[in-house]
Amino acid sequence: MGHSHHSKNKKALKLSFMLIASYMIVEAVGGLLTNSLALLSDAGHMLSDAGAVGLSFLALKFGEKKATLSKTFGYRRFEILAAFINGLTLIIISLYIFWEAYRRILAPPDVISSGMLIIAFIGLVVNIVAAYLLMRGDKDENLNVRSAFLHVLGDLLGSVGAIVAALLILFFGWNLADPIASVFVALLITIAGFRVIKDAVHILMEGAPPQIDVAEVKESLLELNGVHHVHDLHVWSITSDFPALSCHLVMKPAFSQQQLLAEAKKKLLDFHIHHTTIQIETDKCQEDACN
C-alpha cells in the first residue's frame, strides 16, 4: 500500500470531517429552531457521518503505529473495530428517529418551513463537497474511506428528503411531510449501518476478502510446475486493504524449493496478495501422513 494513497486518504478524511462536523452543529440548531425532525434526523445522520469519517481518520493514523511483539500486525485491525462500532451507533440513532417520527405522525407539530428549506439546501451543498473530497481519496481500496463515502451519500439523500418536505410544508402546509422525510432518512441510516456491520464482522471472523476468489487462488497454485497438491489454504484480511494468505504446498521430488517458493509468491501477486506464509513439504510421505 503506497504512502501517497495513505496521505491522500488522510487529507480527504480530515477535510470532510471538519466540513461535516461543523455543518452538523448548524443543522442540529436549525432543526431545534425550526422544529423540524427531518433536519434533526439529518443532523443525527451527519453526527454518525462525522463519527465515521473521524474514526476512519483515526484508524489510518493508528494503523501507522508500528507492529509490536504483542500486536504483531500493529494496529491495522483498529479500523475494522471502528467501522463495527460506527455501524452499531447508526442503528441506535435510526431507532431513535423512528420513535420520534411515530410520535410526530400521531400529532404533527408546526414547522418553520422557510428556515428548514435554507438549512437543508446548504446541507446538500456541504454533502456534495464532502462526497467529492472522498471520491478523490481511494474509496475502492479502503473499507473505511468507502464507508465514509457511503455515509455522505446517504446524508446527501437525507438533505434532498428534507428539501422536498420543506417545499411540501411551505406550499401545501402539509406538516406530515416532516416526520415522513425523517423516516426516509432513518431507513437510509439503518441500511448503511447494517452494511458496515456486515463487512466489519466478515473481516473480524477472518472471512476471505470479497475481491479474492479462493478457489481460483488454489487452482493457480496447483498449476505451478512441481506442485503436487495444496492444503491448509487460508486467505483473510488483516484490514480492508491488506489481504493475507497462508498454505502448505506439497512438492514433487526433484524440484527446487526456493524456486517454487519464488514462483508461488510471484503468482500470488497477481491476486494483489503481498503478505504470504507458504510452507513447502516434499512428497515423501503419502497423503495420509501429511494431513
N, C-alpha and C positions, 0 to 999 in steps of 0.2 A: 504494500500500500504506500503510494508515494506521499512525500511530505507536503507537496504542493496541494494535493487533494485536501489534505488534513487542514491546512491553514485556510484554504478556501472555504471549506465547510464551517470552520470555526468562525470565520468572519461573517459568513451568511447567517449563521445561527445567532451570533451576537447582535447583529444589526436588527434582525427580525424580532429578537427577544425584546430589545429596547422599544422598538416600534409598537409591538403588540401590548406589552405591559403598560406603557404609558396610555395607549388609547383605551385599554380595558378599564382604567380608572375613570376616564371621561365617560365611557359608556355606562358604567355602573351608576355614577352620579346622575347621568342623564336619565337612566331608567327609573331611578327613585323620584327625580323631579317631575318627569312626565307621566309617572305612574304606569310605565309600560313593562309588562312581563317579557314581551318579546325582546326588548332591549336588555333587560336584566339577564335573560337566559343567554342572549348573545354575549353579554359580558361574562357570564359563567363559562361559556364556551371559550371565550378569549382567555379566561383565567387558566383553563386547562391547557390552552394553547401555549400561553406564556410558560406554563409549567413544563409542557412537552419540549418546547424549544430550549428553555433554560436547562432542563435535565439533559437534553441531548448535548448541549454545550459543555456542561459539567462532565458528562460522560467522556467526551472527547478529551477534555483536559485530564480527567482521571486516568483515562486509557493510556495517557503518555507516561504515567508513572512506571518506573522500571519494574520488571518482574523481580520477586524476591524468592528466597528458598521456600517460604511457606505458601506464597501465592505465585506459583511458577509461571502463570500466564500474565502476571501483572494484574492490572485492574480492568482488563478488557471486558469482562463479563458485567461490570458495573452498569454499562449502558443498557443491557438487556433487563437487568433488575429495575432500572429506572423506567424503561418502557412499560414493564409489567405494573409497577406502582401507578404510573400515569394512566394506564388503561382502567385500573380499578377506580381511580379518582373520577374519571369520566363517567363511569356508570353511576356512581353515587350522585354526582351533580345532576345527571339526567333524571334520576328518580325524584330528586327534589323538585325539578321543574315540572314533571308530570303531575306531582301532587298539587303544586301551586296552581297549575293550569286548570286542574279539575275544580279547585275551589272557585277560580275566576269564571269558569264556564257556567257554574251554578248561579253566580251573581256578578255579571260583568261590570267592572268599575269604569269610571270615566278616564279617558286617556288624552293627554295633550298631544294631538297627532302632528301638529306642525313641528314642534321640537323633536318629536320622535323621528320624523322624516329626515330632518337635517342630520341628526346624530347617526342614524342608520346609514345614510348616504356616505358620510365621512368614513364610517366603519368599513364600508365596502371598498373605498379607495385604499384605506390602510391595509386591508387584507390582500388587495391586488398587488400592492407594492411588496408586502411580505412574501407572497407566493412567488413573485418574480425573483426576489433575492434567493429564496430557497431553491428555485429551479436552476439557478446558476451554480449552486453547490452541487455535489453529485448525488442526487436523490435515488439514482438507480442502484448505487453500490451500497449505501449505508442505511440500515434499518431506521436509525434514529432520525436522519435527515428526512427519510421518506415519511416516517410517522409525523414529523413536524409539518411536512408539506401537506399531508392528508388532513391534518388538523386545520390548517389555514384554509384549505379548500372548503372544508365543512363550514368553517366560520364565514367564508365568503357567501355561501348559500344561506347561512343564517341571517346575514345582513340583507340579502335580497328578500328573504321572508319578511323581515321587519319593515323593509321599504314598502312592500306590497300591502302589508297590514296597515301601515300608516296612511297609505293612499286610500284604502277602503274606509278607514275611520274618518279621514278628512272629508271625503266626498259623499259617503253614504251614512256616516255616523254609526257604522257597524262595529261596535266595541268588541264583539266576539272575535273579530279578526286577530286581536292581540294575543289572547291565550292560544288560539289555533296556530298562529305562527310560532309561538313558543313550543308547542307540542312538536311541530315540524323540526325545530332546532334540536329538541331533546332526542328525537329519533335519530337525527344525524350523529349526535354525540354518542348515543348508545352503540350505533353501528361502528363508529370509529373506535370506541373503547373495546368492543369485542374483538375487532380485527387486530388491534395492537396486542391484546392479551394472548390471542391465539398464536401469533408469531413469536411472542416472547416465550410462551410456555414450550413451544416446539423446540426452541433453542435450549431452554433450560433442561428439557428432557433429552438433550443430546440427539435430537432428530436430524436426519440428513438435510443439508441445505436445499431449499426448493429448486435452485437452479442447477443442481447436480444430479444426474441420473446414475444411481449407484450400480444398476445392472450394466450400464454402458461402461462405467469405470472398470468393472470386473472383467467384462469382455475384452477391453483394450489391454488389460494386464495379461490376460490369458493368451492374447495374440503375440506377446513378446517372445522372441526366439529364446528357447531354453526353459520356458516356464511350464512346469508340469500341471500344477493347479494352484489355486488361490484360496486360502481360508482365513477366518477371523478378520474379515474386511469390515472396518468401521469408518464411516465418514460422518463428521459432525461439525458444528460451528463453535468456535470459541466465542465469537461475537458475530454480528451480522455480516461483516465483510472479511471474515477470517476463517475459511474452511480448513479443517484438518483431517488427515487420513492415517489410519494405521492398518497393516495387513501382514500376513505371512505368505511368502511366495515359496512354493516347493519347486526346487530347481532340478532339471535333468542332470545326470552326471556329466562331467567333462565340459561344463561351461564355466566361464569366469564370473565369480560372484560380483566383483567390483563393476564389471562391465554391465552385468544385468541390473545392478542397483542403479547405475547411472542412467541406463535406458528407461527403467521404470520411473525414475524421478522426472526424466525429460517428458515422458508420456503423460504424466500427471499434470505437468504444467499446462498442457492443452486444456485441462479442465479448470485452470486457474487455482490448482491446489499446490501451494508452496510449502505448506507445513506437513511433512510426511515422516512416518516412522515405519520402516519396512524391515521385516525380519526374513532372512533367507535361510531356507532349510534344504539340505540335499535329499535326494530321493532314495537314500539307502534304506531307511525304514519304510515299510509299506504303510498305506493309508491308516490302518487300524492303530498303529503305534504313534503316528504323528498327531492324531486328533485329540 
